[in-house]
Structure formats: C-alpha cells, structure tokens
Amino acid sequence: MFGGFARWIGFLTLTAGLVALLLLTGGFFWFASQVEPSEISLERNADGIVVLTGAAGRIPDAIELLAAERGKRLLITGVHRDTRAREIARLTPLYAKYFRCCIDLDRSAINTFGNALETKRWAVEHNFNSLIVVTSNWHMPRAMAEIGHQLPLATLIAYPVVAEKAKTEPWWTNIEGARLMVGEYIKYLVAMARMHLDADSA
C-alpha cells in the first residue's frame, strides 16, 4: 500500500517537474523572440528619452536621438559617481552642447530596478507622459517591464541598441551569446516575480 502511494507521489513529482521544465523552456523561447535582432526606426517622438548605462553604443545612440529632437530632454541613468559630464560628452563631441541644456545624469541607480525608480522620479519632475527607452536589445524586455511597473500610465517606446557582433552572430550560434540570453531570462523572471509581489502588497 505504502509502496504504491510512494510511486504515485514520485510520478506526480516527475510530472510536475517535466511541466515546469516545459514552461520554462517555452518561456525562454518567448523571451528570446521579444529581443529585437536588428535596430529599428522610430515611428513617433516622445516627451523624454532615457538611456540605461551599460554596453557601448547606448549613450551615443540616445544623444543622437535627442539631437534629432525625438525628445525634449535625455536622462542618462546609472552613471558612475566619479564620471563627469565632460567625459561622457567626449563620446559624441558634435553634440557636446546638449549637456549644457538638455541632458540629466543620474548617479544613484546601480541596477535596472534603480534605473526604473530614477526614471519615474525624472519623468514626474518634468511632467513627461511618454518616454523613449534606450538600452541593449537583450536588456530591453526587463527594462521595459521595470519602467512600465513604475510608470504604468506612461507611453514607453523601445529603442533597442544591437551590438555589431550580434548583427552577424545570432545568440544561438555561440556559447557567449546563449549564456547572456539565458542569464537575462533568469533575471527577467526574478524581476517579474518581484513586481508581482510588489503589486500584491500594494
């Protein structure tokens, strides 16, 4: 009797494990499908632009969007506390003048959650209801989710930055790319779980 019960429990455990594995695998491929493989053209402007620091190319692209009048101001969030505006300005010397009028630096955020909090503070301060979000393509789903959680009524427009290597070597063709995608998927799941708990507590 007890042997049959133990086998039944084992069967249920195995089945639950397989279902969970299938859900995780399916979720991963859904997540990967949300990552833009190439750069896009914006179809509309926004009140402001926010760029999350990290991989190369993000900040220059965001400043170029500001220079093209895609937004009124730019927030660079996650800047190292010892980095000065003039050092960042060297990345785009043709647009250095914008640092004197229209670019704000956030030095307090140390992760994507902090980026979202500072973006909310900045958007509320300037009464911005729409934002262009600039970050790496693989980071965009989590960034949009975090910022959207903090600004549920704002219109968010994704502007993914794609590394040159990713344009010629898709993530599934090399170990480094696959590791990056899997790691980001795990971070995305953790962030979604935390946001769900935040909503429940609210």
N, C-alpha and C positions, 0 to 999 in steps of 0.2 A: 504493500500500500504506500509506504513512505517512499519507496524507490520510484514508483510511478509518479508520485507528486513531485519528487525532485527532478525527474526527467521533464515533466510538464513545465516546471519553473525554468529549467535550463533552456527548453525550447522557446519559451516566451522571451527570455533574456536575449537569446541569439536572434530571434526575430526583431526585437526592439533595436538591437544593435545594428542589424542589417538595414532596417528602415531609417535609422538615424544616419548611417553612412550614406545611403542613397540620397537623403535630403541634403546632407552637407555637400555631397558631390554635385547634385543638381544646382544647389545654391551657388556653388563656386562657379559653375559654367554660366549661370545667370549673371553673377557679379562680373565675370570676365567680359561678358557681352556688353556690359554698360561702360566699359573702358574704351574710349574713342581711339582707334588705331592711327588716326591722322588728324592734323589740325583742321579747324572748322572756320567758316566765315560767319561773323555775327550778323544777325538779321535785324537787330534793333540796338538802340543805345540804352543807357541806364542812368540813374541819378549818380551813382558812385561805382568805383572799381575797387576791389580788394584782392591783394595777392598774398598768398601764404608762402613765406620763405622756405627754401629747401634746395631742390635741384636747380642747376644752372638753366637759365633761359626764362624762368618765371618772371623775374623783376623787369628785365628789358622788354619783354612782351607786354607787360602791364603798363609800363611807362609809354610805350608806343601807342597803346590804346588810349591813354589819357591825352597824348599829343594829337591823336586823331579825333579828339572831342567825343569819344564814346561814353565818357562820364565826366562829371564836374570836378571830382576830387578822387585821389587814389590813397588807399590805406595799404601800407606795407606792414604786415603783421608777423611778429616772430623775429624781429631784428635783434641781433646780439647786442647786449647792453653797451659793449665797447665800440660798436660800429657807428661811425658818424655819417651824416647825410652826404657829405662831400665824397666819402669813399664809395657809397652806392652810386652817386652821380657819375663817377668815372665809368660805370658800365654803359652808360648812354650819354656821352658828352654832348651830343647835339641837343639833348633835352634837359640839360642841367638846370635851365631856368625854372622848370616846373617845381623844383624842390623849394623855391622861394615863395611859391604861391599856392600850390595845389596838392602837395604830397605830404601825408602824415605818416610818422613812423611809430609803430607800437613795439616796445621792448619788453613787455611783460609776459607775453604768451610764450610758452615753452613746448606746446603740443597743439594738436588740432582742436581739442576742446577749448584750450585757452584762446586760440585764433578765433573761434566762433564767439566766445564771450566778448572779446575786444571788438570784433566786427559789429556785434549788436550795440555795444556802447557807442561806437563811432557813428553807426547808421542813425541811431536815435538822436545823438547830439546834432547831426546835420539834417535831420528830418528826411532821410533818404528812404524811399519805399521800393527801390529796385537797385540791384547790385549785379555787376559782372564779377564772377568769381574766377580768379586765375590761379591755377596750380597744375601739377603734373597730371597727365591723363589717368594714371593708375591711382592717384590720390583723390581724384575728383569725386567719386561716389561718397566717400566718407566725409570729405569737406562739405559737400552739398547737404548731406544729411545733418551734420553738426550745425552748420549755419542755419539751415532750414528749421531745425529744432529751436534755435534761439530766436529766429525771426520768422515765425510761421505765416505772417501776413505779407511778408516782403516777396517781391518777384526776383528770383535768382536765375541768372543766365550763366551757364557754364562756358568757360573758355579754356579748354584743356591744352596744356603745353606738352608736346611729344618730343622726346629726345631723338637726336639724329640716329642713334643706334637702333632705337625701337622702330624707326621707319623702315629699316632694311632687315632687321632681325626680330620678327614677332616673338612675344614672350614664350611661346610654346616650343620654340626652336633652340633654346639654350637654357641651361640649368639656372644661371643667374636671373634671367627673366622670370622663369617659373617660380623660383624661390621668392622673388619680390612680389609676384602676384598672389601666391598663397599666403605670404605673411600679411599683405594688405587685406586680404579677405578675412583673415582671423581678426585683425584689428577692427574691421568693419563690423563683424558680428559682435564683438565685445562692445563697441560703441552703440550699436543698435539696442543691445540688451540693457546697457546703462541708461539710454534715453527712454526706454520703455519703463524702467523702474522710476526714473525722474517723473514721467507723466503720471504714473500710478500714485506716487507720493504727493504730487501736486493736487 
